[in-house]
């Protein structure tokens, strides 16, 4: 299975005072650096989805791809951009894995478990789940869905990720959320403080 990866870094970070959440540091490392470390070993190629000046991500040495859908169409537009980039870069690839750029603690087995569930279920979308809820943009996507997603965004205009997922053949993989939720995401200064505390206590690395 040839997989490409896309880190969705298009969030506006209003509750953190603006800017790029992915460039905030947790215990001396940016959230983006932590996300790259979890995805890159399992991907034939990895890119960052973000709009605006790509130079702000130059230090990471990854391609930066912008949304192809005009306006702020949300994460589905980033997923489509990742699919388009993957199809152009690796024509033989069949899958795209995505993760948001504000989750500093993605599990080490994130990609392998999604792959394992796809083998077992033959689903087209495999989504991470923890704490009794799904995480729709933390998922594995069959690239064959690319044109269906494009049509959905252009014709239907709906940007709700979970609604579109539920219209497809999908399944979920559950992770435990004790002693912490591996899909904990950073939205506020308090979230940054919680993440720092988890690392200082040695609960995550």
Helices and strands as residue ranges (DSSP letters): E 3-8, G 14-16, G 21-23, E 25-26, E 29-30, H 31-39, G 40-42, E 45-49, G 54-60, E 63-65, H 75-89, E 95-100, H 110-121, E 125-130, E 133-142, G 143-145, H 146-151, I 152-156, H 161-166, E 170-175, H 189-200
